[in-house]
Amino acid sequence: MDVMDRIDEAVKKHPVFIFMKGTPQFPSCGFSSRTAEALKQCGKEFGYCNVLADAEIFENLPRYADWPTFPQVYINGELVGGCDITLEMFEKGELQKMIDEVVQA
Amino acid sequence: MSVEDDIIEKLTNSLQPEHLQVINESHMHNVPPGSESHFKIVAVSDLFNGKMLIARHRMVNQALAEELQGPIHALAIYTMTPAEWAESDTTPSSPPCMGGGK
């Protein structure tokens, strides 16, 4: 499958998805770590992809939504932002609201 | 020109900021001394009025597209309108490195 299709499938299959360096359990970048932590705090399931373990996605993800950096958070298939945006929205309670709307129970 | 000066010049031209801080945070990361790879940007501009965060960050990313392809490894971005800036003049601290330098 084409890498763009793989990215597309991942973000459409999971209502909440993060592309990050490392995993939510073992992040290997401070920005990714903080972002995944905010998602965890929201208490709902989310999908993830470790871009350090997938060279093709690492190379091509920036083109997908025209966003140059990692991590990237997607809700309902749409880019929400990177670390700073996700955390700012989390602190304002907006992230929780968005996630509650798309993830049941 | 240093990467820092380059960032300041490009953001000054594109954002016409009322306030702009470009902080080299490379020393917090797994890079040689004197590196210019990790930056924090605090920009206050009228041009952010009525724009969502993602649109504001895109403005910054677009202004620095060339640098993001090259020397810049990480960019922490805080964007505010003058009104938002007046309410809060603090910015959060950036995270420490966790070794995934790629």
N, CA and C atoms of all chains as a GROMACS GRO file, in nm:
protein
  621
    1MET      N    1   0.085  -0.120   0.000
    1MET     CA    2   0.000   0.000   0.000
    1MET      C    3   0.088   0.125   0.000
    2ASP      N    4   0.045   0.224  -0.070
    2ASP     CA    5   0.116   0.352  -0.076
    2ASP      C    6   0.122   0.414   0.064
    3VAL      N    7   0.232   0.481   0.093
    3VAL     CA    8   0.251   0.535   0.228
    3VAL      C    9   0.142   0.637   0.264
    4MET      N   10   0.099   0.717   0.167
    4MET     CA   11  -0.006   0.815   0.195
    4MET      C   12  -0.137   0.745   0.230
    5ASP      N   13  -0.162   0.631   0.163
    5ASP     CA   14  -0.283   0.554   0.194
    5ASP      C   15  -0.272   0.492   0.333
    6ARG      N   16  -0.152   0.450   0.369
    6ARG     CA   17  -0.133   0.392   0.503
    6ARG      C   18  -0.161   0.497   0.610
    7ILE      N   19  -0.111   0.618   0.589
    7ILE     CA   20  -0.134   0.727   0.685
    7ILE      C   21  -0.283   0.758   0.692
    8ASP      N   22  -0.342   0.768   0.575
    8ASP     CA   23  -0.485   0.800   0.566
    8ASP      C   24  -0.569   0.696   0.639
    9GLU      N   25  -0.533   0.568   0.618
    9GLU     CA   26  -0.608   0.461   0.682
    9GLU      C   27  -0.596   0.468   0.834
   10ALA      N   28  -0.474   0.496   0.881
   10ALA     CA   29  -0.451   0.502   1.026
   10ALA      C   30  -0.534   0.612   1.091
   11VAL      N   31  -0.533   0.731   1.033
   11VAL     CA   32  -0.602   0.842   1.098
   11VAL      C   33  -0.754   0.833   1.081
   12LYS      N   34  -0.799   0.756   0.984
   12LYS     CA   35  -0.945   0.741   0.966
   12LYS      C   36  -1.000   0.623   1.046
   13LYS      N   37  -0.912   0.526   1.071
   13LYS     CA   38  -0.954   0.408   1.147
   13LYS      C   39  -0.968   0.441   1.296
   14HIS      N   40  -0.881   0.528   1.344
   14HIS     CA   41  -0.882   0.563   1.487
   14HIS      C   42  -0.935   0.705   1.505
   15PRO      N   43  -1.038   0.721   1.588
   15PRO     CA   44  -1.091   0.857   1.609
   15PRO      C   45  -0.985   0.951   1.666
   16VAL      N   46  -0.894   0.896   1.747
   16VAL     CA   47  -0.784   0.976   1.801
   16VAL      C   48  -0.654   0.904   1.770
   17PHE      N   49  -0.561   0.974   1.705
   17PHE     CA   50  -0.438   0.908   1.662
   17PHE      C   51  -0.320   1.002   1.676
   18ILE      N   52  -0.208   0.947   1.720
   18ILE     CA   53  -0.086   1.029   1.731
   18ILE      C   54   0.031   0.962   1.657
   19PHE      N   55   0.099   1.042   1.577
   19PHE     CA   56   0.228   1.001   1.521
   19PHE      C   57   0.333   1.061   1.613
   20MET      N   58   0.418   0.977   1.669
   20MET     CA   59   0.512   1.026   1.769
   20MET      C   60   0.648   0.956   1.759
   21LYS      N   61   0.746   1.011   1.830
   21LYS     CA   62   0.876   0.946   1.838
   21LYS      C   63   0.875   0.858   1.961
   22GLY      N   64   0.883   0.727   1.940
   22GLY     CA   65   0.870   0.631   2.049
   22GLY      C   66   0.725   0.589   2.063
   23THR      N   67   0.692   0.535   2.179
   23THR     CA   68   0.555   0.489   2.204
   23THR      C   69   0.501   0.563   2.326
   24PRO      N   70   0.368   0.560   2.347
   24PRO     CA   71   0.315   0.628   2.467
   24PRO      C   72   0.380   0.575   2.595
   25GLN      N   73   0.414   0.444   2.596
   25GLN     CA   74   0.479   0.386   2.715
   25GLN      C   75   0.626   0.428   2.723
   26PHE      N   76   0.693   0.429   2.607
   26PHE     CA   77   0.836   0.462   2.604
   26PHE      C   78   0.864   0.569   2.498
   27PRO      N   79   0.824   0.692   2.526
   27PRO     CA   80   0.849   0.800   2.429
   27PRO      C   81   0.998   0.830   2.419
   28SER      N   82   1.045   0.867   2.300
   28SER     CA   83   1.187   0.900   2.290
   28SER      C   84   1.209   1.045   2.252
   29CYS      N   85   1.112   1.129   2.282
   29CYS     CA   86   1.127   1.273   2.257
   29CYS      C   87   1.037   1.345   2.358
   30GLY      N   88   1.086   1.454   2.415
   30GLY     CA   89   1.010   1.525   2.516
   30GLY      C   90   0.878   1.580   2.464
   31PHE      N   91   0.878   1.626   2.340
   31PHE     CA   92   0.755   1.680   2.282
   31PHE      C   93   0.651   1.569   2.263
   32SER      N   94   0.697   1.457   2.211
   32SER     CA   95   0.607   1.342   2.192
   32SER      C   96   0.555   1.293   2.326
   33SER      N   97   0.642   1.291   2.425
   33SER     CA   98   0.606   1.243   2.558
   33SER      C   99   0.494   1.326   2.618
   34ARG      N  100   0.509   1.457   2.614
   34ARG     CA  101   0.408   1.546   2.672
   34ARG      C  102   0.275   1.535   2.599
   35THR      N  103   0.284   1.521   2.467
   35THR     CA  104   0.161   1.515   2.388
   35THR      C  105   0.086   1.386   2.417
   36ALA      N  106   0.158   1.274   2.418
   36ALA     CA  107   0.094   1.145   2.447
   36ALA      C  108   0.036   1.145   2.588
   37GLU      N  109   0.106   1.211   2.680
   37GLU     CA  110   0.059   1.219   2.818
   37GLU      C  111  -0.076   1.293   2.824
   38ALA      N  112  -0.088   1.399   2.748
   38ALA     CA  113  -0.215   1.475   2.746
   38ALA      C  114  -0.327   1.386   2.692
   39LEU      N  115  -0.297   1.308   2.589
   39LEU     CA  116  -0.399   1.218   2.534
   39LEU      C  117  -0.438   1.114   2.639
   40LYS      N  118  -0.339   1.059   2.708
   40LYS     CA  119  -0.368   0.960   2.813
   40LYS      C  120  -0.458   1.019   2.920
   41GLN      N  121  -0.427   1.142   2.960
   41GLN     CA  122  -0.504   1.209   3.064
   41GLN      C  123  -0.652   1.222   3.027
   42CYS      N  124  -0.679   1.227   2.898
   42CYS     CA  125  -0.818   1.240   2.854
   42CYS      C  126  -0.895   1.109   2.875
   43GLY      N  127  -0.823   1.002   2.903
   43GLY     CA  128  -0.886   0.878   2.949
   43GLY      C  129  -0.956   0.793   2.843
   44LYS      N  130  -0.933   0.826   2.716
   44LYS     CA  131  -0.996   0.746   2.610
   44LYS      C  132  -0.887   0.678   2.528
   45GLU      N  133  -0.928   0.571   2.461
   45GLU     CA  134  -0.831   0.498   2.380
   45GLU      C  135  -0.784   0.582   2.260
   46PHE      N  136  -0.658   0.568   2.225
   46PHE     CA  137  -0.609   0.633   2.104
   46PHE      C  138  -0.507   0.544   2.033
   47GLY      N  139  -0.499   0.560   1.902
   47GLY     CA  140  -0.401   0.484   1.826
   47GLY      C  141  -0.271   0.561   1.816
   48TYR      N  142  -0.162   0.491   1.790
   48TYR     CA  143  -0.037   0.562   1.772
   48TYR      C  144   0.052   0.493   1.670
   49CYS      N  145   0.145   0.570   1.617
   49CYS     CA  146   0.247   0.516   1.528
   49CYS      C  147   0.380   0.573   1.572
   50ASN      N  148   0.478   0.486   1.592
   50ASN     CA  149   0.613   0.530   1.626
   50ASN      C  150   0.687   0.560   1.496
   51VAL      N  151   0.706   0.688   1.468
   51VAL     CA  152   0.766   0.726   1.339
   51VAL      C  153   0.914   0.687   1.331
   52LEU      N  154   0.977   0.664   1.446
   52LEU     CA  155   1.117   0.621   1.444
   52LEU      C  156   1.130   0.476   1.400
   53ALA      N  157   1.019   0.403   1.404
   53ALA     CA  158   1.022   0.262   1.366
   53ALA      C  159   0.966   0.242   1.224
   54ASP      N  160   0.931   0.349   1.157
   54ASP     CA  161   0.873   0.338   1.023
   54ASP      C  162   0.929   0.451   0.935
   55ALA      N  163   1.040   0.422   0.870
   55ALA     CA  164   1.113   0.525   0.795
   55ALA      C  165   1.026   0.590   0.688
   56GLU      N  166   0.941   0.510   0.628
   56GLU     CA  167   0.858   0.562   0.519
   56GLU      C  168   0.761   0.668   0.571
   57ILE      N  169   0.699   0.638   0.684
   57ILE     CA  170   0.607   0.736   0.742
   57ILE      C  171   0.684   0.856   0.793
   58PHE      N  172   0.799   0.833   0.855
   58PHE     CA  173   0.883   0.943   0.903
   58PHE      C  174   0.914   1.042   0.790
   59GLU      N  175   0.946   0.988   0.674
   59GLU     CA  176   0.982   1.072   0.559
   59GLU      C  177   0.862   1.144   0.498
   60ASN      N  178   0.748   1.078   0.499
   60ASN     CA  179   0.636   1.129   0.420
   60ASN      C  180   0.523   1.196   0.498
   61LEU      N  181   0.517   1.171   0.629
   61LEU     CA  182   0.408   1.230   0.706
   61LEU      C  183   0.400   1.383   0.694
   62PRO      N  184   0.515   1.454   0.695
   62PRO     CA  185   0.505   1.600   0.684
   62PRO      C  186   0.427   1.648   0.560
   63ARG      N  187   0.429   1.568   0.454
   63ARG     CA  188   0.356   1.608   0.332
   63ARG      C  189   0.206   1.582   0.346
   64TYR      N  190   0.170   1.487   0.431
   64TYR     CA  191   0.029   1.443   0.438
   64TYR      C  192  -0.065   1.558   0.471
   65ALA      N  193  -0.033   1.630   0.578
   65ALA     CA  194  -0.120   1.743   0.615
   65ALA      C  195  -0.041   1.874   0.612
   66ASP      N  196   0.069   1.872   0.537
   66ASP     CA  197   0.153   1.990   0.526
   66ASP      C  198   0.192   2.044   0.664
   67TRP      N  199   0.248   1.956   0.744
   67TRP     CA  200   0.291   1.992   0.880
   67TRP      C  201   0.431   1.936   0.900
   68PRO      N  202   0.529   2.023   0.928
   68PRO     CA  203   0.669   1.979   0.915
   68PRO      C  204   0.726   1.900   1.031
   69THR      N  205   0.658   1.896   1.146
   69THR     CA  206   0.722   1.840   1.265
   69THR      C  207   0.642   1.727   1.329
   70PHE      N  208   0.708   1.656   1.421
   70PHE     CA  209   0.643   1.553   1.503
   70PHE      C  210   0.643   1.603   1.647
   71PRO      N  211   0.550   1.560   1.728
   71PRO     CA  212   0.438   1.470   1.699
   71PRO      C  213   0.326   1.540   1.621
   72GLN      N  214   0.233   1.458   1.573
   72GLN     CA  215   0.112   1.511   1.508
   72GLN      C  216  -0.008   1.435   1.564
   73VAL      N  217  -0.109   1.511   1.606
   73VAL     CA  218  -0.231   1.451   1.661
   73VAL      C  219  -0.347   1.471   1.563
   74TYR      N  220  -0.418   1.362   1.539
   74TYR     CA  221  -0.534   1.366   1.449
   74TYR      C  222  -0.659   1.326   1.526
   75ILE      N  223  -0.766   1.402   1.510
   75ILE     CA  224  -0.895   1.364   1.567
   75ILE      C  225  -0.995   1.361   1.452
   76ASN      N  226  -1.065   1.249   1.442
   76ASN     CA  227  -1.157   1.228   1.330
   76ASN      C  228  -1.090   1.252   1.195
   77GLY      N  229  -0.966   1.206   1.182
   77GLY     CA  230  -0.897   1.217   1.054
   77GLY      C  231  -0.840   1.353   1.022
   78GLU      N  232  -0.858   1.448   1.114
   78GLU     CA  233  -0.808   1.583   1.086
   78GLU      C  234  -0.696   1.621   1.180
   79LEU      N  235  -0.595   1.687   1.124
   79LEU     CA  236  -0.483   1.730   1.206
   79LEU      C  237  -0.529   1.834   1.307
   80VAL      N  238  -0.502   1.805   1.435
   80VAL     CA  239  -0.532   1.902   1.542
   80VAL      C  240  -0.411   1.993   1.562
   81GLY      N  241  -0.291   1.933   1.558
   81GLY     CA  242  -0.170   2.012   1.572
   81GLY      C  243  -0.057   1.928   1.629
   82GLY      N  244   0.048   1.996   1.671
   82GLY     CA  245   0.162   1.928   1.731
   82GLY      C  246   0.156   1.941   1.883
   83CYS      N  247   0.271   1.939   1.945
   83CYS     CA  248   0.278   1.939   2.091
   83CYS      C  249   0.216   2.064   2.153
   84ASP      N  250   0.257   2.181   2.107
   84ASP     CA  251   0.212   2.304   2.174
   84ASP      C  252   0.062   2.325   2.163
   85ILE      N  253   0.007   2.298   2.045
   85ILE     CA  254  -0.137   2.317   2.025
   85ILE      C  255  -0.215   2.216   2.109
   86THR      N  256  -0.171   2.090   2.106
   86THR     CA  257  -0.241   1.986   2.180
   86THR      C  258  -0.241   2.019   2.330
   87LEU      N  259  -0.127   2.063   2.381
   87LEU     CA  260  -0.120   2.095   2.524
   87LEU      C  261  -0.202   2.217   2.560
   88GLU      N  262  -0.199   2.316   2.472
   88GLU     CA  263  -0.277   2.437   2.500
   88GLU      C  264  -0.426   2.402   2.503
   89MET      N  265  -0.469   2.318   2.410
   89MET     CA  266  -0.610   2.277   2.406
   89MET      C  267  -0.645   2.189   2.526
   90PHE      N  268  -0.548   2.108   2.568
   90PHE     CA  269  -0.570   2.022   2.684
   90PHE      C  270  -0.590   2.109   2.809
   91GLU      N  271  -0.505   2.208   2.824
   91GLU     CA  272  -0.514   2.293   2.944
   91GLU      C  273  -0.644   2.372   2.948
   92LYS      N  274  -0.698   2.404   2.832
   92LYS     CA  275  -0.824   2.478   2.829
   92LYS      C  276  -0.945   2.386   2.837
   93GLY      N  277  -0.922   2.254   2.839
   93GLY     CA  278  -1.033   2.159   2.843
   93GLY      C  279  -1.092   2.129   2.706
   94GLU      N  280  -1.037   2.192   2.603
   94GLU     CA  281  -1.093   2.174   2.468
   94GLU      C  282  -1.061   2.036   2.410
   95LEU      N  283  -0.943   1.985   2.446
   95LEU     CA  284  -0.903   1.855   2.392
   95LEU      C  285  -0.995   1.746   2.445
   96GLN      N  286  -1.019   1.750   2.576
   96GLN     CA  287  -1.109   1.653   2.638
   96GLN      C  288  -1.246   1.655   2.570
   97LYS      N  289  -1.295   1.773   2.545
   97LYS     CA  290  -1.426   1.789   2.482
   97LYS      C  291  -1.428   1.727   2.343
   98MET      N  292  -1.324   1.757   2.266
   98MET     CA  293  -1.315   1.704   2.129
   98MET      C  294  -1.308   1.552   2.131
   99ILE      N  295  -1.228   1.498   2.224
   99ILE     CA  296  -1.210   1.353   2.229
   99ILE      C  297  -1.339   1.286   2.276
  100ASP      N  298  -1.403   1.345   2.376
  100ASP     CA  299  -1.529   1.288   2.425
  100ASP      C  300  -1.635   1.282   2.314
  101GLU      N  301  -1.628   1.379   2.226
  101GLU     CA  302  -1.727   1.382   2.118
  101GLU      C  303  -1.707   1.271   2.016
  102VAL      N  304  -1.581   1.229   1.997
  102VAL     CA  305  -1.556   1.130   1.892
  102VAL      C  306  -1.535   0.987   1.943
  103VAL      N  307  -1.504   0.973   2.072
  103VAL     CA  308  -1.483   0.839   2.128
  103VAL      C  309  -1.595   0.807   2.226
  104GLN      N  310  -1.665   0.695   2.199
  104GLN     CA  311  -1.772   0.656   2.289
  104GLN      C  312  -1.716   0.579   2.409
  105ALA      N  313  -1.777   0.601   2.522
  105ALA     CA  314  -1.748   0.534   2.650
  105ALA      C  315  -1.604   0.541   2.695
  106MET      N  316   2.500   3.442   0.846
  106MET     CA  317   2.400   3.477   0.949
  106MET      C  318   2.367   3.353   1.031
  107SER      N  319   2.351   3.370   1.160
  107SER     CA  320   2.316   3.256   1.245
  107SER      C  321   2.172   3.215   1.217
  108VAL      N  322   2.140   3.092   1.250
  108VAL     CA  323   2.003   3.044   1.231
  108VAL      C  324   1.907   3.131   1.311
  109GLU      N  325   1.951   3.168   1.432
  109GLU     CA  326   1.866   3.251   1.518
  109GLU      C  327   1.833   3.386   1.452
  110ASP      N  328   1.936   3.451   1.396
  110ASP     CA  329   1.913   3.580   1.328
  110ASP      C  330   1.823   3.562   1.207
  111ASP      N  331   1.842   3.452   1.138
  111ASP     CA  332   1.764   3.422   1.020
  111ASP      C  333   1.614   3.406   1.058
  112ILE      N  334   1.590   3.334   1.168
  112ILE     CA  335   1.452   3.315   1.215
  112ILE      C  336   1.391   3.450   1.252
  113ILE      N  337   1.468   3.531   1.324
  113ILE     CA  338   1.416   3.662   1.366
  113ILE      C  339   1.379   3.746   1.244
  114GLU      N  340   1.467   3.746   1.145
  114GLU     CA  341   1.441   3.827   1.026
  114GLU      C  342   1.316   3.779   0.953
  115LYS      N  343   1.305   3.647   0.933
  115LYS     CA  344   1.191   3.595   0.857
  115LYS      C  345   1.059   3.616   0.931
  116LEU      N  346   1.059   3.594   1.062
  116LEU     CA  347   0.934   3.611   1.135
  116LEU      C  348   0.897   3.758   1.150
  117THR      N  349   0.997   3.844   1.160
  117THR     CA  350   0.969   3.987   1.168
  117THR      C  351   0.902   4.033   1.039
  118ASN      N  352   0.952   3.985   0.926
  118ASN     CA  353   0.893   4.024   0.797
  118ASN      C  354   0.753   3.966   0.778
  119SER      N  355   0.734   3.839   0.813
  119SER     CA  356   0.608   3.776   0.778
  119SER      C  357   0.498   3.801   0.882
  120LEU      N  358   0.535   3.815   1.008
  120LEU     CA  359   0.431   3.828   1.112
  120LEU      C  360   0.410   3.971   1.161
  121GLN      N  361   0.502   4.059   1.127
  121GLN     CA  362   0.500   4.196   1.180
  121GLN      C  363   0.465   4.194   1.328
  122PRO      N  364   0.546   4.122   1.406
  122PRO     CA  365   0.509   4.101   1.546
  122PRO      C  366   0.525   4.226   1.633
  123GLU      N  367   0.436   4.235   1.729
  123GLU     CA  368   0.446   4.341   1.829
  123GLU      C  369   0.553   4.300   1.932
  124HIS      N  370   0.564   4.168   1.947
  124HIS     CA  371   0.665   4.113   2.037
  124HIS      C  372   0.713   3.982   1.976
  125LEU      N  373   0.844   3.962   1.979
  125LEU     CA  374   0.898   3.837   1.923
  125LEU      C  375   1.016   3.791   2.008
  126GLN      N  376   1.010   3.667   2.051
  126GLN     CA  377   1.122   3.608   2.125
  126GLN      C  378   1.165   3.482   2.052
  127VAL      N  379   1.290   3.471   2.021
  127VAL     CA  380   1.342   3.349   1.961
  127VAL      C  381   1.450   3.297   2.055
  128ILE      N  382   1.424   3.184   2.116
  128ILE     CA  383   1.514   3.132   2.220
  128ILE      C  384   1.577   3.001   2.172
  129ASN      N  385   1.708   3.000   2.170
  129ASN     CA  386   1.780   2.879   2.132
  129ASN      C  387   1.783   2.784   2.252
  130GLU      N  388   1.713   2.674   2.239
  130GLU     CA  389   1.707   2.578   2.350
  130GLU      C  390   1.786   2.450   2.319
  131SER      N  391   1.875   2.463   2.224
  131SER     CA  392   1.950   2.344   2.179
  131SER      C  393   2.029   2.279   2.292
  132HIS      N  394   2.074   2.361   2.386
  132HIS     CA  395   2.156   2.306   2.496
  132HIS      C  396   2.078   2.205   2.580
  133MET      N  397   1.945   2.208   2.569
  133MET     CA  398   1.863   2.113   2.647
  133MET      C  399   1.858   1.976   2.579
  134HIS      N  400   1.924   1.965   2.464
  134HIS     CA  401   1.908   1.844   2.385
  134HIS      C  402   2.040   1.776   2.354
  135ASN      N  403   2.027   1.661   2.290
  135ASN     CA  404   2.140   1.573   2.264
  135ASN      C  405   2.218   1.618   2.139
  136VAL      N  406   2.271   1.742   2.145
  136VAL     CA  407   2.343   1.797   2.030
  136VAL      C  408   2.472   1.864   2.079
  137PRO      N  409   2.570   1.885   1.990
  137PRO     CA  410   2.696   1.946   2.033
  137PRO      C  411   2.677   2.088   2.086
  138PRO      N  412   2.768   2.135   2.174
  138PRO     CA  413   2.759   2.272   2.224
  138PRO      C  414   2.760   2.372   2.108
  139GLY      N  415   2.684   2.479   2.122
  139GLY     CA  416   2.680   2.582   2.019
  139GLY      C  417   2.585   2.551   1.905
  140SER      N  418   2.511   2.441   1.916
  140SER     CA  419   2.419   2.403   1.809
  140SER      C  420   2.302   2.501   1.799
  141GLU      N  421   2.246   2.509   1.680
  141GLU     CA  422   2.124   2.588   1.659
  141GLU      C  423   2.021   2.497   1.596
  142SER      N  424   1.965   2.410   1.678
  142SER     CA  425   1.875   2.307   1.626
  142SER      C  426   1.736   2.310   1.690
  143HIS      N  427   1.731   2.351   1.816
  143HIS     CA  428   1.603   2.352   1.889
  143HIS      C  429   1.572   2.496   1.931
  144PHE      N  430   1.456   2.544   1.889
  144PHE     CA  431   1.420   2.682   1.921
  144PHE      C  432   1.281   2.690   1.981
  145LYS      N  433   1.263   2.793   2.061
  145LYS     CA  434   1.129   2.828   2.109
  145LYS      C  435   1.097   2.967   2.057
  146ILE      N  436   0.976   2.978   2.005
  146ILE     CA  437   0.935   3.106   1.949
  146ILE      C  438   0.811   3.156   2.021
  147VAL      N  439   0.818   3.280   2.063
  147VAL     CA  440   0.700   3.344   2.121
  147VAL      C  441   0.671   3.465   2.033
  148ALA      N  442   0.555   3.463   1.969
  148ALA     CA  443   0.523   3.572   1.876
  148ALA      C  444   0.387   3.631   1.912
  149VAL      N  445   0.384   3.762   1.918
  149VAL     CA  446   0.259   3.834   1.944
  149VAL      C  447   0.233   3.923   1.822
  150SER      N  448   0.121   3.899   1.757
  150SER     CA  449   0.094   3.974   1.634
  150SER      C  450  -0.055   3.995   1.612
  151ASP      N  451  -0.086   4.110   1.557
  151ASP     CA  452  -0.223   4.141   1.516
  151ASP      C  453  -0.273   4.044   1.410
  152LEU      N  454  -0.178   3.991   1.332
  152LEU     CA  455  -0.216   3.902   1.222
  152LEU      C  456  -0.277   3.771   1.272
  153PHE      N  457  -0.263   3.742   1.403
  153PHE     CA  458  -0.321   3.620   1.458
  153PHE      C  459  -0.468   3.638   1.496
  154ASN      N  460  -0.514   3.761   1.494
  154ASN     CA  461  -0.654   3.787   1.531
  154ASN      C  462  -0.750   3.704   1.448
  155GLY      N  463  -0.844   3.636   1.516
  155GLY     CA  464  -0.947   3.560   1.445
  155GLY      C  465  -0.896   3.431   1.383
  156LYS      N  466  -0.772   3.393   1.415
  156LYS     CA  467  -0.719   3.269   1.357
  156LYS      C  468  -0.704   3.161   1.464
  157MET      N  469  -0.739   3.037   1.428
  157MET     CA  470  -0.720   2.926   1.519
  157MET      C  471  -0.571   2.897   1.533
  158LEU      N  472  -0.538   2.827   1.643
  158LEU     CA  473  -0.397   2.796   1.670
  158LEU      C  474  -0.330   2.729   1.552
  159ILE      N  475  -0.401   2.634   1.491
  159ILE     CA  476  -0.336   2.559   1.383
  159ILE      C  477  -0.301   2.651   1.266
  160ALA      N  478  -0.386   2.748   1.239
  160ALA     CA  479  -0.359   2.844   1.132
  160ALA      C  480  -0.240   2.933   1.169
  161ARG      N  481  -0.233   2.973   1.295
  161ARG     CA  482  -0.121   3.057   1.340
  161ARG      C  483   0.011   2.980   1.330
  162HIS      N  484   0.008   2.856   1.373
  162HIS     CA  485   0.132   2.776   1.366
  162HIS      C  486   0.174   2.753   1.222
  163ARG      N  487   0.074   2.737   1.136
  163ARG     CA  488   0.108   2.720   0.994
  163ARG      C  489   0.179   2.843   0.940
  164MET      N  490   0.137   2.962   0.986
  164MET     CA  491   0.203   3.085   0.941
  164MET      C  492   0.351   3.084   0.980
  165VAL      N  493   0.377   3.038   1.102
  165VAL     CA  494   0.516   3.031   1.148
  165VAL      C  495   0.593   2.924   1.070
  166ASN      N  496   0.531   2.808   1.057
  166ASN     CA  497   0.598   2.698   0.985
  166ASN      C  498   0.628   2.737   0.840
  167GLN      N  499   0.533   2.808   0.778
  167GLN     CA  500   0.554   2.847   0.639
  167GLN      C  501   0.666   2.949   0.625
  168ALA      N  502   0.671   3.043   0.719
  168ALA     CA  503   0.777   3.144   0.713
  168ALA      C  504   0.914   3.079   0.728
  169LEU      N  505   0.918   2.968   0.803
  169LEU     CA  506   1.046   2.902   0.831
  169LEU      C  507   1.060   2.769   0.757
  170ALA      N  508   0.986   2.754   0.648
  170ALA     CA  509   0.984   2.625   0.576
  170ALA      C  510   1.125   2.579   0.539
  171GLU      N  511   1.204   2.673   0.491
  171GLU     CA  512   1.340   2.640   0.446
  171GLU      C  513   1.425   2.590   0.564
  172GLU      N  514   1.417   2.660   0.676
  172GLU     CA  515   1.496   2.624   0.794
  172GLU      C  516   1.450   2.490   0.852
  173LEU      N  517   1.318   2.464   0.843
  173LEU     CA  518   1.265   2.339   0.896
  173LEU      C  519   1.311   2.219   0.812
  174GLN      N  520   1.345   2.246   0.687
  174GLN     CA  521   1.401   2.141   0.601
  174GLN      C  522   1.549   2.120   0.632
  175GLY      N  523   1.608   2.219   0.697
  175GLY     CA  524   1.752   2.214   0.718
  175GLY      C  525   1.791   2.212   0.865
  176PRO      N  526   1.839   2.327   0.915
  176PRO     CA  527   1.901   2.327   1.048
  176PRO      C  528   1.805   2.307   1.166
  177ILE      N  529   1.678   2.347   1.152
  177ILE     CA  530   1.589   2.338   1.268
  177ILE      C  531   1.539   2.196   1.286
  178HIS      N  532   1.565   2.143   1.404
  178HIS     CA  533   1.518   2.008   1.436
  178HIS      C  534   1.386   2.014   1.514
  179ALA      N  535   1.373   2.111   1.602
  179ALA     CA  536   1.250   2.122   1.681
  179ALA      C  537   1.214   2.267   1.703
  180LEU      N  538   1.085   2.292   1.702
  180LEU     CA  539   1.035   2.428   1.714
  180LEU      C  540   0.916   2.426   1.810
  181ALA      N  541   0.932   2.494   1.922
  181ALA     CA  542   0.818   2.514   2.012
  181ALA      C  543   0.758   2.649   1.976
  182ILE      N  544   0.627   2.652   1.957
  182ILE     CA  545   0.565   2.774   1.905
  182ILE      C  546   0.454   2.822   1.998
  183TYR      N  547   0.463   2.948   2.039
  183TYR     CA  548   0.356   3.010   2.118
  183TYR      C  549   0.313   3.137   2.046
  184THR      N  550   0.187   3.136   2.006
  184THR     CA  551   0.137   3.249   1.927
  184THR      C  552   0.024   3.318   2.003
  185MET      N  553   0.029   3.449   2.010
  185MET     CA  554  -0.075   3.523   2.080
  185MET      C  555  -0.111   3.650   2.004
  186THR      N  556  -0.236   3.691   2.020
  186THR     CA  557  -0.273   3.824   1.973
  186THR      C  558  -0.231   3.922   2.082
  187PRO      N  559  -0.223   4.050   2.050
  187PRO     CA  560  -0.186   4.146   2.155
  187PRO      C  561  -0.279   4.138   2.276
  188ALA      N  562  -0.408   4.114   2.254
  188ALA     CA  563  -0.503   4.106   2.366
  188ALA      C  564  -0.472   3.983   2.453
  189GLU      N  565  -0.443   3.871   2.389
  189GLU     CA  566  -0.410   3.749   2.464
  189GLU      C  567  -0.278   3.767   2.541
  190TRP      N  568  -0.186   3.835   2.479
  190TRP     CA  569  -0.055   3.860   2.540
  190TRP      C  570  -0.070   3.947   2.666
  191ALA      N  571  -0.162   4.042   2.659
  191ALA     CA  572  -0.184   4.132   2.772
  191ALA      C  573  -0.237   4.054   2.893
  192GLU      N  574  -0.315   3.950   2.864
  192GLU     CA  575  -0.372   3.870   2.974
  192GLU      C  576  -0.269   3.777   3.038
  193SER      N  577  -0.178   3.726   2.957
  193SER     CA  578  -0.081   3.630   3.010
  193SER      C  579   0.054   3.655   2.948
  194ASP      N  580   0.152   3.686   3.030
  194ASP     CA  581   0.284   3.710   2.972
  194ASP      C  582   0.381   3.598   3.007
  195THR      N  583   0.326   3.482   3.038
  195THR     CA  584   0.415   3.370   3.065
  195THR      C  585   0.402   3.265   2.956
  196THR      N  586   0.510   3.194   2.932
  196THR     CA  587   0.504   3.084   2.836
  196THR      C  588   0.552   2.957   2.905
  197PRO      N  589   0.494   2.844   2.868
  197PRO     CA  590   0.533   2.718   2.932
  197PRO      C  591   0.677   2.681   2.897
  198SER      N  592   0.738   2.600   2.982
  198SER     CA  593   0.874   2.556   2.955
  198SER      C  594   0.872   2.442   2.855
  199SER      N  595   0.976   2.432   2.774
  199SER     CA  596   0.985   2.326   2.675
  199SER      C  597   1.035   2.198   2.742
  200PRO      N  598   1.001   2.084   2.682
  200PRO     CA  599   1.040   1.958   2.746
  200PRO      C  600   1.188   1.927   2.728
  201PRO      N  601   1.244   1.845   2.817
  201PRO     CA  602   1.382   1.802   2.801
  201PRO      C  603   1.392   1.696   2.692
  202CYS      N  604   1.513   1.676   2.645
  202CYS     CA  605   1.538   1.573   2.544
  202CYS      C  606   1.519   1.435   2.606
  203MET      N  607   1.474   1.339   2.524
  203MET     CA  608   1.467   1.202   2.576
  203MET      C  609   1.548   1.108   2.489
  204GLY      N  610   1.637   1.164   2.410
  204GLY     CA  611   1.736   1.082   2.341
  204GLY      C  612   1.705   1.043   2.198
  205GLY      N  613   1.580   1.066   2.153
  205GLY     CA  614   1.543   1.020   2.019
  205GLY      C  615   1.588   1.115   1.911
  206GLY      N  616   1.714   1.150   1.909
  206GLY     CA  617   1.763   1.251   1.817
  206GLY      C  618   1.766   1.206   1.674
  207LYS      N  619   1.658   1.226   1.604
  207LYS     CA  620   1.654   1.184   1.465
  207LYS      C  621   1.579   1.287   1.386
   0.00000   0.00000   0.00000
